[in-house]
C-alpha cells in the first residue's frame, strides 16, 4: 500500500477564481453572464498544457445573486451554486462583491480543492508557498552565516604575520582555525533540502 503524501497543500498551486477576475471580465456589472474559463498548467514539464475547462454562470439580477460552476472532472460532472453577497466597503464608499461558500463566511477568492470551489478556511492543512519555504530559508541562511565565519577565520590564517605556535603551544587563533576546518568537514555533509 502506498504511503500517504506528507507534502502540504499549497494555495499557490490550486486553481482559483477571484472576485477581481470576475469584475475585470465584466461579469459583476449586473445581469446574467455565462463564460468559459480554461486553466493551463504552470508546471515546467507540461507548460501551457490545458488542465481543465469550467463554465461559470454569474447571475446578479435576481434577489439571490450567485455564481454557478459547471464542469467535469474525470467521470464526475459537477453543477453547483455559490452565493454572492454585496457589502459596503470598509471606507464606506462603494460596494464590494464577496463569495459566500458557507454561511457567515465571506471570501474574495475561491480555491478548487477535492473537485469543488471552496474558501481558504475550508481547506485543512494548506499553506502558502512562502510559509513552507521559511524553514528551508532559515536553514540556508544559518549555513551561509556559518560559512562566512569560517571564511573570515581562514583568511586571517592565510595572512603573512599569522603565527601558529607561540612557545611550543598552539595559539588561540590556531585552535579556532582547527575548529573551523572540523566544522567545514561537518558542513560538507549537511543536506539543506531535508
N, C-alpha and C positions, 0 to 999 in steps of 0.2 A: 504494500500500500504506500502510495506517495505521501511524503511529508508535507504538511500544510506550509504555505509560504509565510516567512517571517517579515517580508518586506511590507512596510506600511503603505496604505493607500495615499497617493499624493493628489491633492486638489489640482495641481498644475497639469496633471496628465489626464484628468477626466474631462470629457466633452461638457461644455457648459453653455447655457443660454442666459443672457443678461437683459435687464430692462433697457440698458443703454443700446444694446444691439437692436432691440425691437423699436425703440424710439428713433434711432438713426435710420432704420429701414422704413419709417413712416407707418408702422403697424399700430401705434398707440394714439393716432390722431383722431380717433373716434370713428366707429363704424365696424364693418365686418371685413376682415382681411384673411387671405389664405396665401401661404408662402411655403416653398420647399427649401430646407436648409441641408447642405451637404457638408459633412466633415471629412477632412483629409488627414492622413497620418502625419505626425511630426517626427516619426522615427527616422533616423538616417538610413536605415536599411530599405524601407519601403516608402521613402519620402514622396509626398504628393499622391499617394495611392488613396482612392476614396474609401473611407471606412464605413460610413453609414449615410443614410438619407432619411430625413424626418420631415413630415408635413406638419406645419403648425397653422392653427386657425385661431385668430385673435378676434374676439367679439367684445367690443366695448360699448355697443349701442344699447344693450339691454340693461335691466336693473341689477343683474348679477354678472358683471364683466368677468371673462375667463379666457384662458388660453387652452386650446385643445391640442394634444400631441397624438399624431397618428404615425405609427412606424412598425416595422417588422424587425425582429431580432431572432435570427435562426429560423426555427419553425413557429415561434410565437408571434402573434400580432398584438399590438398594444394600441389602445384608443382610450384616453382618459383626459379629464379636465383638471386644471389647476386654477383656482380662483385668482382674480386680480383685485387689488384694492387701491384706491386713490386716497392719498393723505396730504395734508398741508405740510410744507417743508418746515424744517427747524427754524428758519429765519422768518417764517410766516408769509413769505412771498412766493406764490405759485403752488402747484400741486405736483406730487411725485407718485408714480405707479410702483406697486410692490407685488411680488408673487406671494400667495398665501398657501404654501404646501400643507400646512397643518393649522388648525385654529389658533389664533393669537401668535402666529409666527410670521413675521414679515421678512421677505428676502429680496435682495436686488439681483441675486444670481442663483440659478438652479444648476445642479451638477447631475450628470447621468451616472447612477450607481445601481447595480443589480437591475439593469434594464428599465429604470424609472428615473424621472427627474425629481430630485429631492433637494431640500435645503441643506446647508452645510452642517447644521446641528444634528441632522438625522443620520449622518454617516459617522459611525463609531470608529475610532482608531485611525482617523485620517489626519494628515499633516500637510503643510505647505513644504515645498522643496527646501526653502531656506531654513526651516526648522530642523529638517533631517540633516542638512549639511553642517549645522552648527558644531556638532561633536567632532566631525571629521576636520573641520577648520581649526578647532581648538587643538586637536592632536597635531596637525601640521604646523600650526603656529608655535606650539611648545617645542616641537622638533627643531624648527628654524632658530628659535631663541637659543636652544642648547648648542646648536652648530655654530652660531655666532660667537658664543662664549669660548668654545673650543678653538675657533679660528683666531680669536684675539690672543689666547694663551700661546698658541703655536707661533704666531707672528712675533711675539715677544721672545720666544725661544730661539728664533732664527736671527735675532739681532747680533751684531758682532761683539757687543760688550757683555753678552749673556755668559754667566758662569754657572756650570752645572754643579760644581762641588766647591765647598769652602771648608778648608782644613779637614779634608777627607770625609765630610758629611754632605749629603745631598742638601741643596738649598730648598727653601720653601717653594720657590717657583719651579724647581725641578720636580718636586713631588706633585705640584699642580699639573705639570706637563704630562707626567706619567699617568695621573688620574684621567687627564683629557684623552690620552691615547686609549685607555681602557674603555672610556665612555664612547669613543668613536667606534671601537670594535662592537660594543653593545648596540649602538645606534644603527650600525650596518645591518643588523639582524631584525630591526623593528619593521613591522608591517603597518603602514599608516592607514590602510584602507580596510581594516578589520571588518 
